[in-house]
């Protein structure tokens, strides 16, 4: 009985660990994905996806800045 | 007088690089793109190109703000996939930094604002324009499109 409980606990821990790892990986991938963050005067922030026209233009300038800095 | 501001800007950038190893390159410019200080170690042409790009980023941020119908932009972060570009400005000056692909965004913004505040305080002490009407030094990232006083 005790062994069965331990097995269930192990399975639950593994599941939770996998979910947490997946979440971390997903967040890391999201962070690496091209995007633009605009922070407004009222303290709010908008994250523009790469596909938005505003982000497209800012990303073009951003890529130029990164390339120039790394020259 | 701007020479003293440049000197403070150089010190502020050095402090920024000391406390923020994530920053690969940084510069301080006036809002019209005049270079005050940079971390590019004598690569003046590169710094000038980066200054021009910073002005372009300001303009594009203002255009985006206008299209989105939002209030003024005070900070901007562009994540390109292999690097990040951060821009923070006050009424008179702009700080831009380039980092790697996984920076601690909040920390970088904090450090940039600290650098900008140091330059602003030096300029204020010397009587250069540095604060807006409410005296808190905050200003839109891009110049006011209506041409009003910032």
Backbone of each chain as ProteinMPNN parsed JSONL, in Angstrom:
{"seq_chain_A": "XXXXXXXXXXXXXXXXXXXXXXXXXXXXXXXXXXXXXXXXXXXXXXXXXXXXXXXXXXXXXXXXXXXXXXX", "coords_chain_A": {"N_chain_A": [[0.831, -1.212, 0.0], [1.875, 1.215, 0.905], [3.937, 1.435, -0.901], [2.521, 1.729, -3.26], [1.351, 4.199, -2.842], [3.606, 5.746, -2.795], [4.481, 5.444, -5.391], [2.41, 6.717, -6.763], [2.735, 9.293, -5.804], [5.261, 9.838, -6.824], [4.7, 9.747, -9.552], [2.944, 11.903, -9.755], [4.636, 13.987, -9.001], [6.509, 13.875, -11.067], [4.865, 14.535, -13.226], [4.071, 17.126, -12.528], [6.561, 18.356, -12.498], [7.327, 18.08, -15.184], [5.383, 19.665, -16.398], [6.005, 22.143, -15.326], [8.577, 22.486, -16.36], [7.99, 22.559, -19.085], [6.554, 24.9, -19.153], [8.491, 26.779, -18.446], [10.261, 26.504, -20.606], [8.58, 27.283, -22.681], [8.087, 29.943, -21.948], [10.636, 30.981, -22.184], [11.069, 30.647, -24.902], [9.111, 32.358, -25.853], [10.147, 34.755, -24.99], [12.337, 34.995, -26.584], [11.225, 35.289, -29.028], [10.704, 37.541, -31.726], [9.53, 40.748, -30.887], [7.839, 43.78, -29.918], [7.928, 46.064, -27.277], [6.016, 48.595, -26.032], [6.022, 51.233, -23.805], [3.877, 53.202, -22.03], [3.04, 56.629, -21.059], [1.179, 56.568, -19.001], [1.887, 54.41, -17.554], [1.138, 51.977, -18.529], [1.615, 49.117, -20.72], [2.234, 47.854, -23.974], [2.553, 44.93, -25.817], [3.681, 44.348, -28.909], [3.005, 42.073, -31.45], [5.192, 40.367, -33.762], [4.033, 40.383, -36.262], [2.493, 42.671, -36.5], [1.947, 45.843, -38.119], [3.15, 48.075, -36.946], [5.085, 46.943, -35.293], [6.649, 45.704, -37.199], [7.985, 47.812, -38.486], [9.398, 48.949, -36.346], [10.932, 46.777, -35.595], [12.571, 46.501, -37.791], [14.183, 48.76, -37.556], [15.266, 48.138, -35.082], [16.703, 45.782, -35.603], [18.616, 46.809, -37.255], [19.93, 48.426, -35.424], [21.018, 46.528, -33.644], [22.69, 45.103, -35.392], [24.411, 47.151, -36.18], [25.607, 47.888, -33.743], [26.991, 45.578, -33.154], [28.596, 45.438, -35.249]], "CA_chain_A": [[0.0, 0.0, 0.0], [2.789, 2.365, 1.022], [4.68, 1.531, -2.158], [1.595, 2.243, -4.266], [1.208, 5.631, -2.575], [4.852, 6.38, -3.191], [4.481, 5.478, -6.858], [1.474, 7.763, -7.199], [3.379, 10.581, -5.484], [6.343, 10.021, -7.797], [4.084, 10.067, -10.846], [2.426, 13.272, -9.67], [5.789, 14.901, -8.978], [7.062, 13.906, -12.419], [3.939, 15.282, -14.082], [4.171, 18.547, -12.175], [7.879, 18.809, -12.944], [7.308, 18.209, -16.646], [4.558, 20.827, -16.742], [6.77, 23.346, -14.968], [9.669, 22.608, -17.329], [7.394, 22.98, -20.355], [6.191, 26.309, -18.997], [9.737, 27.564, -18.48], [10.757, 26.477, -21.99], [7.659, 28.1, -23.467], [8.334, 31.359, -21.614], [11.937, 31.35, -22.746], [10.883, 30.773, -26.355], [8.341, 33.588, -26.078], [11.03, 35.897, -24.772], [13.261, 35.079, -27.727], [10.474, 35.603, -30.243], [10.723, 38.977, -31.984], [8.351, 41.526, -30.492], [8.146, 45.158, -29.503], [7.204, 46.511, -26.088], [5.899, 50.051, -25.91], [5.623, 51.606, -22.447], [3.233, 54.514, -22.16], [3.193, 57.589, -19.967], [0.296, 56.239, -17.876], [2.424, 53.235, -16.881], [0.719, 50.742, -19.193], [2.561, 48.603, -21.709], [1.651, 47.031, -25.029], [3.52, 44.097, -26.522], [3.225, 44.198, -30.287], [3.561, 40.875, -32.097], [6.045, 40.612, -34.931], [3.237, 40.55, -37.482], [1.791, 43.958, -36.577], [2.691, 46.788, -38.964], [3.981, 48.955, -36.103], [6.251, 46.172, -34.861], [7.496, 45.44, -38.37], [8.875, 48.968, -38.721], [10.317, 49.092, -35.21], [11.879, 45.654, -35.641], [13.556, 46.793, -38.833], [15.151, 49.697, -36.952], [15.934, 47.417, -34.0], [17.705, 44.863, -36.199], [19.702, 47.67, -37.732], [20.683, 48.858, -34.238], [21.793, 45.384, -33.144], [23.76, 44.831, -36.363], [25.382, 48.255, -36.124], [26.341, 47.812, -32.469], [27.889, 44.412, -33.162], [29.431, 45.762, -36.395]], "C_chain_A": [[0.869, 1.267, 0.0], [3.56, 2.567, -0.281], [3.795, 2.144, -3.257], [1.462, 3.758, -4.122], [2.465, 6.396, -3.043], [4.942, 6.505, -4.723], [3.569, 6.578, -7.399], [2.11, 9.134, -6.973], [4.485, 10.879, -6.477], [5.783, 10.429, -9.157], [3.572, 11.497, -10.855], [3.569, 14.289, -9.726], [6.394, 15.024, -10.369], [6.185, 14.722, -13.355], [4.06, 16.78, -13.823], [5.496, 19.122, -12.662], [7.917, 19.015, -14.446], [6.523, 19.442, -17.068], [5.322, 22.118, -16.467], [7.896, 23.583, -15.982], [9.142, 23.102, -18.672], [7.058, 24.465, -20.321], [7.421, 27.21, -19.107], [10.261, 27.647, -19.909], [9.9, 27.382, -22.879], [7.919, 29.591, -23.232], [9.636, 31.839, -22.235], [11.828, 31.547, -24.255], [10.132, 32.057, -26.687], [9.229, 34.809, -25.976], [11.973, 36.093, -25.96], [12.548, 35.489, -29.009], [10.503, 37.115, -30.487], [9.416, 39.649, -31.576], [8.805, 42.927, -30.101], [7.302, 45.488, -28.283], [7.197, 48.028, -26.042], [5.342, 50.371, -24.529], [5.107, 53.034, -22.484], [3.344, 55.335, -20.878], [2.324, 57.233, -18.752], [0.746, 54.969, -17.146], [2.014, 51.922, -17.539], [1.739, 50.352, -20.26], [1.806, 47.758, -22.732], [2.766, 46.24, -25.679], [2.98, 43.844, -27.922], [3.839, 42.943, -30.896], [4.302, 41.246, -33.37], [5.235, 40.964, -36.18], [2.553, 41.907, -37.591], [2.615, 44.95, -37.387], [3.607, 47.701, -38.15], [5.255, 48.226, -35.697], [7.204, 45.926, -36.028], [8.497, 46.573, -38.582], [9.888, 49.123, -37.587], [11.361, 47.969, -35.196], [12.965, 45.89, -36.689], [14.646, 47.724, -38.271], [15.939, 48.997, -35.838], [17.015, 46.481, -34.524], [18.91, 45.647, -36.696], [20.582, 48.099, -36.551], [21.572, 47.725, -33.715], [22.977, 45.104, -34.078], [24.841, 45.907, -36.302], [26.25, 48.137, -34.872], [27.353, 46.667, -32.485], [28.9, 44.492, -34.3], [30.456, 44.744, -36.704]], "O_chain_A": [[0.654, 2.216, -0.753], [3.805, 3.694, -0.711], [4.248, 2.956, -4.064], [1.458, 4.499, -5.104], [2.396, 7.497, -3.589], [5.406, 7.509, -5.264], [3.906, 7.274, -8.357], [2.038, 10.016, -7.827], [4.642, 12.015, -6.925], [6.306, 11.322, -9.824], [3.743, 12.22, -11.836], [3.478, 15.311, -10.406], [6.749, 16.118, -10.808], [6.68, 15.499, -14.171], [4.14, 17.589, -14.748], [5.546, 20.239, -13.177], [8.47, 20.002, -14.93], [6.931, 20.174, -17.97], [5.292, 23.057, -17.262], [8.14, 24.712, -16.408], [9.758, 23.95, -19.32], [7.244, 25.19, -21.298], [7.397, 28.251, -19.764], [10.657, 28.716, -20.373], [10.41, 28.135, -23.708], [7.965, 30.388, -24.169], [9.725, 32.957, -22.744], [12.407, 32.476, -24.819], [10.45, 32.753, -27.651], [9.103, 35.763, -26.744], [12.352, 37.217, -26.29], [13.172, 35.972, -29.954], [10.343, 37.89, -29.544], [8.331, 39.162, -31.892], [9.998, 43.206, -29.976], [6.1, 45.223, -28.261], [8.25, 48.665, -26.016], [4.305, 49.838, -24.133], [5.806, 53.953, -22.911], [3.68, 54.838, -19.803], [2.678, 57.551, -17.617], [0.069, 54.505, -16.229], [2.496, 50.86, -17.144], [2.599, 51.143, -20.646], [0.863, 47.042, -22.393], [3.799, 46.796, -26.051], [1.945, 43.201, -28.091], [5.057, 42.768, -30.863], [4.067, 42.296, -33.968], [5.681, 41.731, -37.035], [2.075, 42.265, -38.668], [3.845, 44.91, -37.352], [4.698, 48.058, -38.596], [6.351, 48.785, -35.742], [8.422, 45.94, -35.857], [9.683, 46.343, -38.821], [11.067, 49.39, -37.819], [12.517, 48.184, -34.834], [14.124, 45.525, -36.496], [15.842, 47.513, -38.476], [17.135, 49.236, -35.674], [18.106, 46.398, -33.96], [20.056, 45.213, -36.577], [21.808, 48.133, -36.655], [22.737, 47.945, -33.384], [24.105, 44.896, -33.631], [26.034, 45.609, -36.364], [27.472, 48.27, -34.936], [28.433, 46.772, -31.905], [29.892, 43.763, -34.343], [31.222, 44.908, -37.653]]}, "seq_chain_B": "XXXXXXXXXXXXXXXXXXXXXXXXXXXXXXXXXXXXXXXXXXXXXXXXXXXXXXXXXXXXXXXXXXXXXXXXXXXXXXXXXXXXXXXXXXXXXXXXXXXXXXXXXXXXXXXXXXXXXXXXXXXXXXXXXXXXXXXXXXXXXXXXXXXXXX", "coords_chain_B": {"N_chain_B": [[29.32, 74.119, -22.295], [27.673, 71.943, -22.924], [29.665, 70.203, -23.125], [30.348, 69.474, -20.521], [28.054, 68.113, -19.89], [28.337, 66.032, -21.664], [30.547, 64.805, -20.554], [29.496, 63.944, -18.113], [27.615, 62.229, -19.185], [29.269, 60.302, -20.306], [30.405, 59.224, -17.979], [28.078, 58.243, -16.81], [27.355, 56.289, -18.639], [29.504, 54.569, -18.362], [29.121, 53.724, -15.733], [26.723, 52.427, -16.151], [27.521, 50.301, -17.82], [29.169, 49.016, -16.036], [27.436, 48.089, -14.027], [25.63, 46.629, -15.421], [26.107, 43.973, -17.019], [24.823, 42.841, -19.107], [24.469, 44.659, -21.072], [25.594, 45.361, -24.245], [26.273, 47.449, -25.904], [25.966, 50.989, -25.715], [24.506, 54.257, -25.854], [24.307, 57.839, -25.414], [22.285, 60.349, -26.558], [21.258, 63.581, -27.868], [17.881, 64.696, -28.377], [17.712, 65.331, -31.028], [19.544, 63.744, -32.178], [22.23, 64.236, -31.801], [25.337, 63.089, -30.8], [26.248, 62.395, -27.488], [27.614, 60.72, -25.746], [29.177, 57.502, -25.95], [29.566, 53.905, -25.926], [31.302, 52.772, -27.608], [33.995, 52.761, -27.964], [35.771, 54.565, -29.529], [34.909, 54.008, -32.082], [33.697, 55.942, -33.98], [32.167, 56.391, -36.328], [30.469, 54.208, -36.309], [29.096, 54.693, -33.946], [27.791, 57.045, -34.656], [26.102, 56.079, -36.631], [24.524, 54.413, -35.109], [23.337, 56.277, -33.481], [21.739, 57.612, -35.316], [19.991, 55.544, -35.905], [18.768, 55.318, -33.457], [17.284, 57.673, -33.369], [15.559, 57.122, -35.429], [14.173, 54.986, -34.325], [12.846, 56.354, -32.292], [11.156, 57.94, -33.814], [9.62, 55.997, -35.126], [8.405, 54.813, -32.943], [6.793, 56.882, -32.073], [5.139, 57.078, -34.271], [3.859, 54.613, -34.142], [2.555, 54.898, -31.693], [0.776, 56.926, -32.352], [-0.766, 55.67, -34.346], [-1.926, 53.682, -32.844], [-3.456, 55.12, -31.199], [-2.75, 55.912, -28.624], [-1.475, 57.122, -25.416], [1.485, 59.193, -24.853], [4.613, 57.536, -25.57], [7.004, 56.314, -23.324], [9.068, 54.583, -22.946], [10.811, 52.05, -24.784], [11.093, 48.785, -26.062], [12.742, 46.639, -28.158], [12.716, 43.479, -29.31], [14.681, 41.492, -31.157], [15.135, 38.87, -31.653], [17.745, 37.885, -31.852], [18.834, 39.738, -30.278], [18.316, 42.563, -28.085], [16.926, 45.838, -28.109], [16.902, 48.746, -26.243], [15.232, 51.708, -25.451], [15.172, 54.757, -23.814], [13.916, 57.886, -22.827], [14.157, 61.418, -21.976], [12.951, 64.776, -21.812], [15.001, 66.072, -23.178], [17.095, 64.333, -23.851], [18.263, 61.042, -24.926], [18.658, 57.627, -24.125], [20.1, 54.765, -25.418], [20.335, 51.249, -25.523], [21.922, 48.193, -26.412], [21.428, 44.784, -26.053], [22.04, 41.261, -25.345], [20.137, 38.301, -26.315], [18.568, 37.513, -24.169], [17.848, 39.409, -21.991], [17.436, 40.861, -18.659], [14.697, 42.431, -18.544], [13.394, 44.43, -16.926], [15.464, 45.213, -15.227], [17.363, 46.269, -16.998], [15.974, 48.461, -18.059], [15.704, 49.918, -15.701], [18.386, 50.528, -15.113], [19.028, 52.058, -17.352], [17.344, 54.229, -16.992], [18.409, 55.252, -14.679], [20.916, 56.101, -15.602], [20.115, 58.059, -17.416], [18.893, 59.844, -15.687], [21.069, 60.742, -14.203], [22.481, 62.194, -16.135], [20.571, 64.11, -16.716], [20.37, 65.457, -14.282], [22.903, 66.546, -14.086], [22.814, 68.255, -16.249], [20.767, 69.933, -15.469], [21.93, 71.164, -13.299], [23.701, 72.683, -14.651], [22.14, 74.344, -16.031], [21.072, 73.591, -18.495], [18.402, 72.634, -20.785], [16.204, 70.359, -19.314], [14.037, 69.407, -17.98], [10.493, 68.86, -18.049], [7.349, 70.625, -18.098], [6.152, 69.83, -15.639], [8.257, 69.293, -14.13], [9.267, 66.782, -13.503], [10.907, 65.531, -15.215], [10.043, 63.57, -16.902], [9.174, 62.576, -20.159], [7.57, 62.304, -23.356], [8.601, 59.58, -25.472], [9.002, 60.179, -28.137], [9.256, 63.253, -30.007], [6.773, 65.808, -29.568], [4.189, 65.553, -31.857], [2.641, 67.676, -32.65], [4.219, 69.771, -32.448], [4.314, 71.213, -30.151], [5.52, 72.713, -27.1], [7.665, 70.563, -25.354]], "CA_chain_B": [[28.402, 73.614, -21.285], [27.279, 70.601, -23.334], [30.841, 69.374, -22.908], [30.222, 68.923, -19.18], [26.979, 67.126, -19.964], [28.941, 64.871, -22.33], [31.415, 64.145, -19.58], [28.599, 63.23, -17.198], [27.008, 61.144, -19.956], [30.287, 59.236, -20.414], [30.471, 58.572, -16.662], [26.822, 57.507, -16.598], [27.417, 55.08, -19.475], [30.474, 53.659, -17.756], [28.423, 53.123, -14.588], [25.726, 51.508, -16.714], [28.213, 49.087, -18.281], [29.707, 48.329, -14.855], [26.395, 47.392, -13.248], [24.751, 45.85, -16.288], [26.924, 43.244, -17.99], [23.993, 42.426, -20.246], [24.513, 45.705, -22.099], [26.724, 45.205, -25.162], [26.62, 48.78, -26.403], [24.992, 51.991, -25.277], [24.874, 55.645, -26.155], [23.427, 58.927, -24.996], [22.202, 61.367, -27.609], [20.188, 64.56, -27.693], [16.698, 64.215, -29.104], [17.888, 65.506, -32.474], [20.505, 62.756, -32.664], [23.627, 64.596, -31.534], [25.958, 62.115, -29.898], [26.867, 62.956, -26.279], [28.567, 59.72, -25.246], [28.887, 56.142, -26.416], [30.447, 52.885, -25.348], [31.848, 52.033, -28.754], [35.463, 52.82, -27.908], [36.442, 55.206, -30.655], [34.3, 53.698, -33.384], [32.8, 57.101, -34.09], [31.214, 56.227, -37.428], [29.464, 53.235, -35.853], [28.278, 55.385, -32.946], [26.924, 57.99, -35.377], [25.044, 55.292, -37.296], [23.624, 53.944, -34.057], [22.573, 57.462, -33.054], [20.696, 57.82, -36.335], [19.0, 54.483, -35.73], [18.007, 55.646, -32.243], [16.304, 58.7, -33.755], [14.543, 56.433, -36.233], [13.338, 54.235, -33.383], [11.964, 57.334, -31.641], [10.126, 58.347, -34.786], [8.71, 54.866, -35.358], [7.622, 54.634, -31.721], [5.76, 57.921, -32.096], [4.183, 56.711, -35.318], [3.069, 53.496, -33.595], [1.669, 55.474, -30.672], [-0.266, 57.667, -33.044], [-1.655, 54.71, -35.009], [-2.656, 52.92, -31.826], [-4.291, 56.065, -30.464], [-2.39, 55.822, -27.213], [-0.765, 58.249, -24.825], [2.902, 59.189, -25.251], [5.49, 56.421, -25.223], [8.148, 56.773, -22.519], [10.159, 53.6, -23.085], [10.553, 51.114, -25.875], [11.966, 47.605, -26.089], [12.596, 45.894, -29.407], [13.39, 42.177, -29.237], [14.822, 41.089, -32.561], [15.372, 37.434, -31.756], [19.14, 37.652, -31.448], [19.269, 40.852, -29.449], [17.281, 43.51, -27.65], [17.27, 47.254, -28.115], [16.114, 49.483, -25.261], [15.31, 53.163, -25.617], [14.517, 55.535, -22.757], [14.241, 59.292, -23.083], [13.449, 62.483, -21.278], [12.633, 65.86, -22.732], [16.138, 66.568, -23.944], [18.081, 63.327, -24.22], [17.822, 59.671, -25.147], [19.663, 56.589, -23.901], [19.805, 53.522, -26.136], [21.247, 50.138, -25.194], [21.752, 46.924, -27.121], [21.806, 43.646, -25.204], [21.863, 39.946, -25.951], [18.75, 37.909, -26.574], [17.779, 37.204, -22.973], [18.165, 40.358, -20.91], [16.43, 41.065, -17.619], [14.142, 43.662, -19.111], [13.157, 45.44, -15.89], [16.752, 45.714, -14.732], [17.996, 47.109, -18.021], [15.25, 49.738, -18.068], [16.055, 50.634, -14.465], [19.748, 51.05, -15.249], [19.016, 53.13, -18.358], [16.709, 55.411, -16.396], [19.392, 55.799, -13.728], [21.917, 56.822, -16.399], [19.484, 59.263, -17.963], [18.663, 60.78, -14.575], [22.367, 61.339, -13.864], [22.776, 63.201, -17.158], [19.592, 65.196, -16.558], [20.713, 66.23, -13.087], [24.094, 67.338, -14.412], [22.384, 69.33, -17.147], [19.969, 70.881, -14.675], [22.878, 71.94, -12.496], [24.383, 73.632, -15.539], [21.148, 75.219, -16.653], [20.598, 73.116, -19.794], [17.033, 72.147, -20.696], [16.202, 68.967, -18.884], [12.776, 68.972, -17.383], [9.305, 69.366, -18.686], [6.592, 71.574, -17.302], [5.851, 69.414, -14.276], [9.514, 69.213, -13.405], [9.703, 65.443, -13.12], [11.862, 65.029, -16.198], [9.466, 62.566, -17.789], [8.704, 63.154, -21.41], [7.305, 61.282, -24.359], [9.781, 59.047, -26.149], [9.175, 60.908, -29.38], [8.846, 64.648, -29.91], [5.364, 66.058, -29.748], [3.946, 65.723, -33.282], [1.997, 68.961, -32.906], [5.248, 70.795, -32.362], [4.173, 72.001, -28.93], [6.659, 72.611, -26.195], [7.653, 69.307, -24.614]], "C_chain_B": [[27.965, 72.179, -21.607], [28.429, 69.624, -23.152], [30.771, 68.711, -21.536], [29.136, 67.863, -19.141], [27.513, 65.861, -20.623], [29.807, 64.078, -21.363], [30.584, 63.341, -18.579], [27.975, 62.03, -17.907], [27.982, 59.976, -20.091], [30.392, 58.466, -19.095], [29.231, 57.704, -16.422], [26.815, 56.211, -17.409], [28.394, 54.061, -18.888], [29.85, 52.944, -16.556], [27.418, 52.077, -15.068], [26.384, 50.189, -17.122], [28.766, 48.293, -17.103], [28.634, 47.496, -14.149], [25.548, 46.466, -14.107], [25.552, 45.126, -17.366], [26.138, 42.77, -19.211], [24.09, 43.415, -21.4], [25.781, 45.553, -22.939], [27.213, 46.56, -25.674], [25.547, 49.753, -25.951], [25.454, 53.365, -25.719], [23.85, 56.61, -25.581], [23.455, 59.967, -26.104], [21.197, 62.437, -27.187], [19.024, 64.087, -28.556], [16.828, 64.419, -30.621], [18.99, 64.595, -33.03], [21.965, 63.101, -32.448], [24.204, 63.671, -30.465], [26.616, 62.812, -28.7], [27.919, 62.004, -25.718], [28.184, 58.359, -25.802], [29.905, 55.174, -25.835], [31.218, 52.158, -26.435], [33.34, 52.22, -28.959], [36.113, 53.346, -29.182], [35.859, 54.891, -32.022], [33.225, 54.76, -33.661], [31.746, 56.914, -35.178], [30.095, 55.273, -37.032], [28.518, 53.909, -34.859], [27.307, 56.353, -33.624], [25.776, 57.247, -36.062], [24.016, 54.818, -36.267], [22.749, 55.092, -33.545], [21.435, 57.737, -34.031], [19.585, 56.787, -36.19], [18.137, 54.756, -34.494], [16.929, 56.681, -32.556], [15.178, 58.055, -34.567], [13.592, 55.623, -35.336], [12.356, 55.165, -32.673], [10.809, 57.705, -32.566], [9.113, 57.231, -35.015], [7.843, 54.598, -34.128], [6.493, 55.657, -31.67], [4.69, 57.589, -33.141], [3.268, 55.589, -34.819], [2.076, 54.013, -32.559], [0.476, 56.151, -31.319], [-1.272, 56.703, -33.683], [-2.495, 53.929, -34.013], [-3.591, 53.81, -31.012], [-4.022, 56.053, -28.976], [-1.71, 57.09, -26.722], [0.728, 58.154, -25.18], [3.68, 57.967, -24.741], [6.679, 56.969, -24.429], [9.344, 55.828, -22.628], [9.789, 52.637, -24.199], [11.578, 49.985, -25.819], [11.705, 46.877, -27.392], [13.409, 44.61, -29.292], [13.468, 41.61, -30.639], [14.981, 39.581, -32.74], [16.8, 37.095, -31.363], [19.703, 38.806, -30.628], [18.09, 41.723, -29.059], [17.808, 44.931, -27.776], [16.331, 47.961, -27.144], [16.311, 50.977, -25.507], [14.52, 53.831, -24.495], [14.884, 56.996, -23.003], [13.598, 60.207, -22.065], [13.251, 63.607, -22.288], [13.785, 66.196, -23.685], [17.051, 65.48, -24.495], [17.492, 61.921, -24.3], [18.976, 58.727, -24.801], [19.207, 55.343, -24.644], [20.812, 52.471, -25.699], [20.894, 48.918, -26.025], [22.238, 45.819, -26.195], [21.698, 42.346, -25.995], [20.388, 39.576, -26.005], [17.929, 37.615, -25.325], [18.111, 38.143, -21.812], [17.097, 40.326, -19.821], [15.838, 42.443, -17.883], [13.992, 44.77, -18.06], [14.455, 46.057, -15.386], [17.419, 46.65, -15.735], [17.3, 48.469, -18.077], [15.622, 50.572, -16.839], [17.436, 51.287, -14.602], [19.815, 52.192, -16.275], [18.409, 54.405, -17.776], [17.64, 56.071, -15.383], [20.435, 56.628, -14.473], [21.333, 58.134, -16.916], [19.266, 60.308, -16.866], [19.97, 61.484, -14.194], [22.714, 62.452, -14.854], [21.846, 64.402, -16.982], [19.968, 66.084, -15.37], [21.949, 67.097, -13.345], [23.705, 68.518, -15.292], [21.592, 70.387, -16.386], [20.894, 71.779, -13.86], [23.577, 72.998, -13.338], [23.421, 74.528, -16.29], [20.714, 74.821, -18.044], [19.165, 72.658, -19.66], [17.019, 70.69, -20.294], [14.896, 68.504, -18.305], [11.616, 69.544, -18.157], [8.545, 70.236, -17.697], [6.356, 71.139, -15.87], [7.12, 69.111, -13.481], [9.962, 67.816, -13.029], [10.629, 64.803, -14.144], [11.299, 63.983, -17.128], [8.989, 63.248, -19.057], [8.415, 62.033, -22.372], [8.59, 60.841, -25.023], [10.057, 59.83, -27.425], [8.698, 62.343, -29.214], [7.36, 64.791, -30.165], [5.065, 66.354, -31.226], [3.323, 67.072, -33.609], [2.992, 70.108, -32.805], [5.121, 71.661, -31.129], [5.42, 71.838, -28.087], [6.558, 71.31, -25.421], [7.661, 69.557, -23.127]], "O_chain_B": [[27.891, 71.32, -20.728], [28.236, 68.413, -23.04], [31.092, 67.531, -21.396], [29.265, 66.848, -18.457], [27.188, 64.751, -20.201], [29.798, 62.847, -21.357], [30.923, 62.207, -18.242], [27.823, 60.958, -17.321], [27.589, 58.813, -20.004], [30.458, 57.236, -19.08], [29.321, 56.59, -15.905], [26.339, 55.175, -16.944], [28.145, 52.855, -18.914], [30.015, 51.737, -16.377], [27.278, 51.003, -14.483], [25.881, 49.108, -16.817], [28.831, 47.064, -17.147], [28.878, 46.365, -13.73], [24.828, 45.615, -13.584], [25.662, 45.609, -18.493], [26.716, 42.354, -20.215], [23.83, 43.071, -22.553], [26.895, 45.609, -22.419], [28.412, 46.778, -25.852], [24.376, 49.397, -25.82], [26.643, 53.6, -25.931], [22.704, 56.255, -25.304], [24.522, 60.409, -26.53], [20.395, 62.232, -26.277], [19.177, 63.178, -29.372], [16.139, 63.761, -31.401], [19.325, 64.67, -34.212], [22.849, 62.349, -32.86], [23.637, 63.5, -29.385], [27.439, 63.71, -28.875], [28.983, 62.433, -25.271], [27.016, 58.097, -26.089], [30.954, 55.569, -25.327], [31.728, 51.059, -26.216], [33.879, 51.875, -30.01], [36.903, 52.654, -29.825], [36.29, 55.466, -33.021], [32.025, 54.499, -33.584], [30.575, 57.236, -34.977], [28.93, 55.488, -37.367], [27.303, 53.725, -34.918], [26.15, 56.468, -33.222], [24.637, 57.713, -36.076], [22.811, 54.821, -36.519], [21.578, 54.9, -33.219], [20.316, 58.054, -33.628], [18.402, 57.1, -36.33], [16.941, 54.467, -34.481], [15.802, 56.581, -32.071], [14.006, 58.397, -34.411], [12.382, 55.584, -35.558], [11.191, 54.82, -32.473], [9.651, 57.772, -32.154], [7.908, 57.475, -35.091], [6.685, 54.202, -34.255], [5.373, 55.337, -31.272], [3.497, 57.794, -32.917], [2.058, 55.614, -35.045], [0.91, 53.619, -32.547], [-0.669, 55.98, -30.901], [-2.482, 56.898, -33.573], [-3.633, 53.559, -34.3], [-4.412, 53.321, -30.236], [-4.94, 56.167, -28.164], [-1.411, 58.0, -27.495], [1.175, 57.154, -25.741], [3.436, 57.451, -23.65], [7.285, 57.967, -24.819], [10.489, 56.234, -22.425], [8.615, 52.438, -24.512], [12.762, 50.205, -25.565], [10.562, 46.535, -27.696], [14.635, 44.646, -29.189], [12.446, 41.285, -31.243], [14.962, 39.081, -33.866], [17.04, 36.136, -30.63], [20.895, 38.845, -30.323], [17.006, 41.627, -29.636], [18.994, 45.187, -27.572], [15.113, 47.795, -27.214], [17.428, 51.439, -25.741], [13.356, 53.51, -24.259], [16.025, 57.307, -23.345], [12.638, 59.843, -21.386], [13.374, 63.389, -23.493], [13.568, 66.557, -24.842], [17.714, 65.691, -25.51], [16.393, 61.65, -23.816], [20.128, 58.994, -25.141], [18.058, 54.919, -24.513], [21.996, 52.763, -25.526], [19.726, 48.648, -26.304], [23.324, 45.908, -25.622], [21.312, 42.343, -27.164], [19.51, 40.407, -25.775], [16.708, 37.481, -25.413], [18.599, 37.702, -20.772], [15.992, 39.827, -20.036], [16.398, 43.469, -17.498], [14.412, 45.906, -18.281], [14.537, 47.263, -15.15], [17.968, 47.688, -15.366], [17.96, 49.506, -18.135], [15.828, 51.782, -16.936], [17.622, 52.451, -14.248], [20.555, 53.16, -16.097], [18.889, 55.51, -18.029], [17.658, 57.294, -15.247], [20.797, 57.721, -14.036], [21.978, 59.181, -16.859], [19.435, 61.505, -17.095], [19.973, 62.679, -13.897], [23.183, 63.52, -14.46], [22.27, 65.553, -17.084], [19.892, 67.31, -15.45], [22.029, 68.234, -12.881], [24.194, 69.633, -15.111], [21.735, 71.585, -16.632], [20.675, 72.985, -13.745], [23.987, 74.048, -12.844], [23.833, 75.369, -17.089], [20.055, 75.605, -18.728], [18.727, 72.324, -18.559], [17.742, 69.875, -20.868], [14.679, 67.301, -18.157], [11.732, 70.568, -18.83], [9.031, 70.542, -16.608], [6.355, 71.975, -14.966], [7.061, 68.724, -12.314], [10.945, 67.666, -12.304], [11.081, 63.672, -13.965], [11.985, 63.543, -18.05], [8.466, 64.361, -19.022], [8.947, 60.932, -22.23], [9.546, 61.608, -25.132], [11.211, 60.109, -27.754], [7.837, 62.623, -28.381], [6.761, 63.994, -30.887], [5.622, 67.296, -31.789], [3.463, 67.562, -34.73], [2.652, 71.267, -33.045], [5.737, 72.723, -31.048], [6.251, 70.96, -28.319], [5.497, 70.981, -24.89], [7.652, 68.61, -22.341]]}, "name": "protein", "num_of_chains": 2, "seq": "XXXXXXXXXXXXXXXXXXXXXXXXXXXXXXXXXXXXXXXXXXXXXXXXXXXXXXXXXXXXXXXXXXXXXXXXXXXXXXXXXXXXXXXXXXXXXXXXXXXXXXXXXXXXXXXXXXXXXXXXXXXXXXXXXXXXXXXXXXXXXXXXXXXXXXXXXXXXXXXXXXXXXXXXXXXXXXXXXXXXXXXXXXXXXXXXXXXXXXXXXXXXXXXXXXXXXXXXXXXXX"}
